[in-house]
Amino acid sequence: MYWTFCLERGAPQRVNHASVAIGDKIYSFGGYCGEEDMPIFIDVHCFDTNTLKWSKINYEETRNCPLSCYGHSVVAYQHLIYLWGGQNLHGASNTLYCFNTKTLSWTKPLTSGPMPKPTDGHSACVMEDHMYIFGGFVEENDSYSQKVYSLNLITFRWQRVQTTGLQPSKRDFHTASVIGSYMYIFGGRSSENNENEFYPHQIMYLDTNNMKWITPVCKGSIPCGRRSHSAVVYNGEIYIIGGYDGNREIHMNDVYKYNPVTSEWTEMRVFGIKPRPRRRHCSVLVGDIIFLFGGSSPEESPFFSSRHILREHCDLHMLEFVPSLKKLSMLKIMNDQISVSCLPVSLQSEIKWLTSLKRQPAFTYQKREYTAFAP
């Protein structure tokens, strides 16, 4: 694995946003940034993995559009993206929204059945025609959750899933990864009394064939517990990136791999320049490349040398499983500022193009007056 290109600016400067890929495009929804005046309606950004450029999607703002939010989830189903939960200006939400990537428009599907209470910091994933929601923080109860809900994406009926086996502890800001008919849960922030939080490091999975929780006996280099990390599945294995351990006040930029066949963890040896340690970021897999963007990292306070502040990022990093020799050579030329005058013109142009992308400007927003619709 190799950290190849980094676009220093240009990505939406966000934390606790939610992202998903459809084809060769990555869609990023909402999130929070303390340095910007956030719009009333959620912002949607699209990253083209071919041109390596971001664009802001403009859509018609109606009552069917979600408000700006963070701590929500998105899942891809065909050409549709379903958004659920999160915190907006009215508090936590449990309304389902659907974004059509062909028409670039929002709808609000009419659902039935026992839906989850307004929640944020949960996880969501899709298996066959069902979206599964696990955990999160339930505002009404002021507590973490360990419940599982499923939504039939054809009938739009919610169902509380009754499970057997030892459940994962109540938690939020964990990850859920799908391999076959199994939903793997890792990490998150948990608490027995809502005061003393802890960070579970045991991976567990729900077998959706019989709705039974399984706790595998793991071996290898097991990662420490963490929250607000990211996870992707590649070739049937789970990759965990970064995150935060609040008990030790440590931000991370490490990469771990979990093999579900052998139940073995491996800390990956990754080459290249690592991203800054961070939490609340997104990682999305497209082809053989993980695209990591956003999140926050600690910086020394300009006012108090003994304190740190969290800085939101607007960068994007590419972690490649099988980078080509051409790409590694161009990376060496760019990093060491080697003369390209002896190279073919086409290769010179490509290196110049990649260099220009590293300096593209960040998105900026102007403060506006809005009239908010009720959620």
C-alpha positions as CSV (number, residue, x, y, z in Angstrom):
1,M,0.0,0.0,0.0
2,Y,1.2,3.5,-0.9
3,W,0.0,7.0,0.0
4,T,0.4,8.5,-3.5
5,F,-1.1,11.9,-4.4
6,C,-2.4,14.5,-1.9
7,L,-4.6,17.3,-3.0
8,E,-3.9,19.9,-0.3
9,R,-7.0,22.0,-0.9
10,G,-10.2,21.7,-2.8
11,A,-12.2,19.2,-0.8
12,P,-15.1,20.4,1.3
13,Q,-13.7,21.4,4.7
14,R,-15.9,19.2,6.8
15,V,-16.0,16.9,9.9
16,N,-18.7,14.2,10.5
17,H,-19.8,14.3,6.9
18,A,-21.0,11.2,5.1
19,S,-19.8,9.9,1.7
20,V,-20.4,7.1,-0.8
21,A,-19.3,6.2,-4.2
22,I,-21.4,5.4,-7.3
23,G,-19.4,4.4,-10.2
24,D,-16.3,6.5,-10.5
25,K,-17.8,9.5,-8.6
26,I,-17.7,10.1,-4.8
27,Y,-20.6,12.1,-3.3
28,S,-20.1,13.9,0.0
29,F,-23.0,15.1,2.1
30,G,-23.1,17.8,4.8
31,G,-20.9,17.8,7.8
32,Y,-19.7,20.6,10.0
33,C,-17.1,23.3,9.8
34,G,-16.5,25.9,12.5
35,E,-14.9,28.3,10.0
36,E,-17.9,28.6,7.7
37,D,-21.4,29.8,7.7
38,M,-23.2,26.6,6.8
39,P,-26.2,26.7,4.5
40,I,-29.7,25.8,5.8
41,F,-30.1,23.0,3.3
42,I,-27.4,20.3,3.1
43,D,-24.6,20.8,0.7
44,V,-23.6,18.1,-1.8
45,H,-20.2,17.8,-3.3
46,C,-19.0,15.4,-6.0
47,F,-15.4,14.2,-6.6
48,D,-14.6,12.8,-10.1
49,T,-11.9,10.2,-9.6
50,N,-10.8,10.5,-13.2
51,T,-10.2,14.2,-13.3
52,L,-9.4,14.5,-9.6
53,K,-11.7,17.5,-9.2
54,W,-14.4,18.5,-6.8
55,S,-17.6,20.2,-7.8
56,K,-20.5,21.5,-5.8
57,I,-23.9,20.1,-6.9
58,N,-26.7,22.7,-7.2
59,Y,-30.2,21.3,-6.7
60,E,-33.6,22.8,-6.2
61,E,-34.3,23.5,-2.6
62,T,-37.7,22.2,-1.5
63,R,-39.3,20.7,1.5
64,N,-38.1,17.3,0.3
65,C,-34.4,18.3,0.9
66,P,-32.6,17.6,4.2
67,L,-31.3,20.4,6.3
68,S,-27.5,20.8,6.9
69,C,-26.5,18.1,9.3
70,Y,-23.6,16.1,10.7
71,G,-23.3,12.6,12.2
72,H,-25.7,11.3,9.6
73,S,-25.3,8.2,7.3
74,V,-25.6,7.7,3.5
75,V,-25.8,4.4,1.6
76,A,-25.8,3.7,-2.1
77,Y,-28.5,1.6,-3.7
78,Q,-28.4,1.5,-7.5
79,H,-28.2,5.1,-8.6
80,L,-29.8,6.4,-5.5
81,I,-28.3,7.6,-2.2
82,Y,-30.3,7.3,1.0
83,L,-29.6,9.7,3.9
84,W,-30.8,9.0,7.4
85,G,-30.3,10.5,10.9
86,G,-27.8,13.1,12.1
87,Q,-28.0,16.4,13.9
88,N,-29.5,19.5,12.2
89,L,-30.5,22.9,13.5
90,H,-33.6,21.4,15.1
91,G,-31.8,18.5,16.8
92,A,-31.5,14.8,15.9
93,S,-33.5,13.5,12.9
94,N,-35.0,10.2,11.9
95,T,-36.4,11.3,8.5
96,L,-35.3,9.3,5.4
97,Y,-34.2,11.3,2.3
98,C,-33.3,10.0,-1.2
99,F,-30.8,11.7,-3.6
100,N,-31.1,10.7,-7.2
101,T,-27.6,11.0,-8.9
102,K,-29.2,11.0,-12.4
103,T,-31.6,13.9,-11.8
104,L,-29.7,15.6,-9.0
105,S,-32.9,15.9,-7.0
106,W,-34.2,15.0,-3.5
107,T,-37.3,13.1,-2.5
108,K,-38.6,12.1,0.9
109,P,-39.9,8.5,0.7
110,L,-43.0,7.7,2.7
111,T,-42.0,4.9,5.2
112,S,-44.0,2.6,7.5
113,G,-43.3,0.4,10.4
114,P,-41.5,1.0,13.7
115,M,-38.7,3.4,12.7
116,P,-35.7,4.2,14.9
117,K,-35.8,7.2,17.1
118,P,-33.9,10.3,16.0
119,T,-30.2,9.3,16.1
120,D,-26.8,10.5,15.2
121,G,-23.4,8.8,15.1
122,H,-24.9,5.5,14.0
123,S,-23.8,3.3,11.2
124,A,-25.7,2.3,8.0
125,C,-25.0,-0.3,5.3
126,V,-26.8,-2.1,2.6
127,M,-27.2,-5.9,2.1
128,E,-29.4,-6.9,-0.9
129,D,-32.5,-4.8,-0.7
130,H,-32.2,-3.7,2.9
131,M,-30.5,-0.9,4.7
132,Y,-29.3,-1.8,8.2
133,I,-28.9,0.8,11.0
134,F,-26.9,0.0,14.1
135,G,-26.2,2.0,17.3
136,G,-25.7,5.7,17.5
137,F,-26.7,8.3,20.1
138,V,-30.4,8.6,20.7
139,E,-31.2,12.2,21.6
140,E,-34.6,11.4,23.2
141,N,-33.1,8.9,25.7
142,D,-29.8,10.8,26.1
143,S,-28.0,7.5,25.7
144,Y,-26.1,5.3,23.3
145,S,-27.9,2.5,21.4
146,Q,-27.1,-1.1,20.5
147,K,-30.3,-1.7,18.5
148,V,-30.5,-2.9,14.9
149,Y,-33.1,-1.7,12.5
150,S,-33.7,-2.6,8.9
151,L,-35.4,-0.7,6.1
152,N,-36.7,-2.6,3.0
153,L,-35.7,-0.3,0.1
154,I,-38.5,-1.7,-2.1
155,T,-41.4,-1.4,0.3
156,F,-39.9,1.3,2.6
157,R,-41.0,-0.5,5.7
158,W,-38.9,-0.3,8.9
159,Q,-38.4,-3.3,11.2
160,R,-36.8,-3.6,14.5
161,V,-34.4,-6.6,14.1
162,Q,-34.5,-9.1,17.0
163,T,-31.1,-10.6,17.4
164,T,-29.5,-13.4,19.4
165,G,-26.0,-13.9,20.8
166,L,-23.9,-11.4,22.7
167,Q,-24.6,-7.9,21.4
168,P,-22.0,-5.2,20.8
169,S,-22.0,-2.7,23.6
170,K,-24.0,0.5,23.1
171,R,-21.9,3.0,21.1
172,D,-21.7,5.7,18.5
173,F,-19.2,6.8,15.8
174,H,-18.2,3.2,15.0
175,T,-18.0,1.6,11.6
176,A,-20.1,-1.1,9.9
177,S,-18.6,-3.1,7.0
178,V,-20.4,-5.6,4.8
179,I,-18.8,-8.9,3.7
180,G,-21.3,-11.2,2.1
181,S,-24.3,-11.5,4.5
182,Y,-22.2,-10.3,7.6
183,M,-22.2,-6.9,9.1
184,Y,-19.0,-6.2,10.9
185,I,-18.9,-3.6,13.7
186,F,-15.7,-2.1,15.0
187,G,-14.8,0.6,17.4
188,G,-16.8,3.5,18.5
189,R,-17.4,5.3,21.7
190,S,-19.3,3.4,24.4
191,S,-20.3,4.1,28.0
192,E,-22.0,2.1,30.8
193,N,-23.3,5.2,32.6
194,N,-23.0,8.0,30.0
195,E,-20.1,9.4,32.0
196,N,-17.1,7.2,31.8
197,E,-16.7,6.4,28.1
198,F,-14.6,3.6,26.7
199,Y,-13.5,2.5,23.3
200,P,-14.1,-1.2,22.5
201,H,-11.5,-2.9,20.2
202,Q,-13.3,-6.2,19.7
203,I,-14.7,-6.7,16.2
204,M,-18.1,-8.4,16.1
205,Y,-20.4,-9.3,13.2
206,L,-24.1,-9.9,12.7
207,D,-25.0,-12.9,10.5
208,T,-28.1,-11.6,8.7
209,N,-29.1,-15.1,7.7
210,N,-30.1,-15.9,11.3
211,M,-29.7,-12.5,12.9
212,K,-27.1,-13.8,15.4
213,W,-24.2,-11.8,16.8
214,I,-20.8,-13.5,16.6
215,T,-17.7,-12.5,18.5
216,P,-14.6,-14.0,16.7
217,V,-11.5,-14.9,18.6
218,C,-9.0,-12.5,17.0
219,K,-5.2,-12.8,16.7
220,G,-2.4,-10.8,15.3
221,S,-1.7,-7.1,15.8
222,I,-5.1,-6.0,17.1
223,P,-5.8,-2.2,16.8
224,C,-6.6,-0.2,19.9
225,G,-10.2,0.9,20.4
226,R,-11.1,4.2,18.6
227,R,-14.0,6.3,17.4
228,S,-14.6,8.5,14.4
229,H,-12.3,6.3,12.2
230,S,-13.1,5.1,8.7
231,A,-13.4,1.6,7.2
232,V,-13.5,0.1,3.7
233,V,-13.7,-3.4,2.3
234,Y,-11.2,-4.5,-0.3
235,N,-10.9,-8.1,-1.7
236,G,-13.0,-9.5,1.2
237,E,-10.9,-7.8,3.9
238,I,-11.6,-4.8,6.2
239,Y,-9.2,-1.8,6.4
240,I,-9.4,0.6,9.3
241,I,-7.9,4.0,9.0
242,G,-7.2,6.6,11.7
243,G,-9.6,7.7,14.4
244,Y,-9.4,9.0,18.0
245,D,-8.9,7.5,21.5
246,G,-10.4,10.0,23.9
247,N,-9.1,8.2,27.0
248,R,-5.5,8.7,25.8
249,E,-6.3,11.8,23.8
250,I,-4.6,10.3,20.7
251,H,-5.4,11.0,17.1
252,M,-4.3,8.3,14.7
253,N,-3.3,7.8,11.0
254,D,-2.5,4.1,11.1
255,V,-3.9,1.5,8.8
256,Y,-5.0,-2.0,9.9
257,K,-6.3,-4.9,8.0
258,Y,-8.8,-7.6,9.2
259,N,-9.0,-11.0,7.5
260,P,-12.5,-12.5,8.3
261,V,-11.4,-16.0,7.2
262,T,-8.5,-16.2,9.7
263,S,-9.8,-13.6,12.2
264,E,-6.4,-12.0,12.1
265,W,-5.4,-8.4,12.3
266,T,-2.4,-6.9,10.6
267,E,-0.9,-3.4,11.0
268,M,-0.1,-2.4,7.4
269,R,3.2,-1.2,6.3
270,V,2.3,1.8,4.2
271,F,4.7,3.8,2.1
272,G,4.6,7.4,1.1
273,I,3.7,10.5,3.0
274,K,0.9,9.8,5.5
275,P,-2.0,12.2,6.1
276,R,-2.0,14.0,9.4
277,P,-3.5,11.9,12.3
278,R,-7.2,12.7,12.3
279,R,-10.8,11.7,13.2
280,R,-14.2,12.4,11.8
281,H,-13.0,12.0,8.2
282,C,-14.3,9.9,5.3
283,S,-12.7,7.1,3.4
284,V,-14.3,5.8,0.2
285,L,-13.0,2.9,-2.1
286,V,-13.1,3.3,-5.8
287,G,-11.4,0.5,-7.8
288,D,-8.0,-0.1,-6.1
289,I,-7.8,3.3,-4.5
290,I,-9.0,4.6,-1.1
291,F,-9.8,8.3,-1.1
292,L,-9.6,9.9,2.3
293,F,-10.7,13.4,2.9
294,G,-11.9,15.9,5.6
295,G,-11.8,15.3,9.3
296,S,-10.0,17.2,12.0
297,S,-6.6,17.2,13.7
298,P,-5.2,18.9,16.8
299,E,-3.1,22.0,16.5
300,E,-1.5,24.2,19.2
301,S,-3.7,27.0,20.3
302,P,-2.3,30.4,19.2
303,F,-3.5,31.8,22.6
304,F,-2.5,29.0,25.0
305,S,0.7,27.0,24.3
306,S,-0.4,24.2,26.6
307,R,-3.8,23.7,24.8
308,H,-4.8,22.3,21.4
309,I,-7.6,23.2,19.0
310,L,-9.1,21.0,16.4
311,R,-8.5,22.1,12.8
312,E,-10.8,21.0,10.0
313,H,-9.2,19.7,6.8
314,C,-10.0,20.4,3.2
315,D,-7.4,18.0,1.8
316,L,-7.8,14.6,0.0
317,H,-5.3,11.7,0.1
318,M,-5.1,8.7,-2.1
319,L,-4.1,5.3,-0.7
320,E,-3.4,2.9,-3.5
321,F,-3.2,-0.9,-3.2
322,V,-1.4,-1.4,-6.5
323,P,0.1,1.9,-7.7
324,S,1.7,1.7,-11.2
325,L,5.4,2.2,-11.8
326,K,4.5,5.3,-13.9
327,K,2.5,6.8,-11.0
328,L,5.3,6.2,-8.5
329,S,7.9,7.7,-10.9
330,M,5.8,10.8,-11.4
331,L,5.4,11.1,-7.6
332,K,9.1,11.0,-7.2
333,I,9.6,13.7,-9.8
334,M,7.0,15.9,-8.2
335,N,8.2,15.5,-4.6
336,D,11.9,16.0,-5.4
337,Q,11.2,18.7,-8.0
338,I,13.2,16.9,-10.6
339,S,13.5,18.6,-14.0
340,V,11.0,17.1,-16.6
341,S,12.6,18.7,-19.7
342,C,13.9,15.4,-21.0
343,L,10.6,13.7,-20.7
344,P,8.0,13.2,-23.5
345,V,5.7,16.2,-23.8
346,S,2.6,14.2,-22.9
347,L,4.2,13.1,-19.6
348,Q,5.3,16.7,-18.9
349,S,1.7,17.8,-19.3
350,E,0.4,15.1,-17.0
351,I,2.9,16.0,-14.3
352,K,2.1,19.7,-14.7
353,W,-1.6,18.9,-14.4
354,L,-1.2,16.9,-11.3
355,T,1.0,19.6,-9.7
356,S,-1.7,22.2,-10.5
357,L,-4.4,20.1,-8.8
358,K,-2.4,20.1,-5.5
359,R,-2.9,23.9,-5.4
360,Q,-6.6,24.2,-6.3
361,P,-8.5,26.6,-4.1
362,A,-10.8,25.5,-1.3
363,F,-14.6,26.0,-1.4
364,T,-15.8,29.2,0.2
365,Y,-19.3,30.1,1.3
366,Q,-20.9,33.5,1.8
367,K,-23.3,34.1,4.6
368,R,-26.9,34.3,3.4
369,E,-30.3,34.6,5.0
370,Y,-32.6,31.6,4.7
371,T,-36.1,30.6,5.7
372,A,-36.0,27.1,7.0
373,F,-38.6,24.5,6.4
374,A,-39.6,22.2,9.2
375,P,-37.8,18.8,8.9
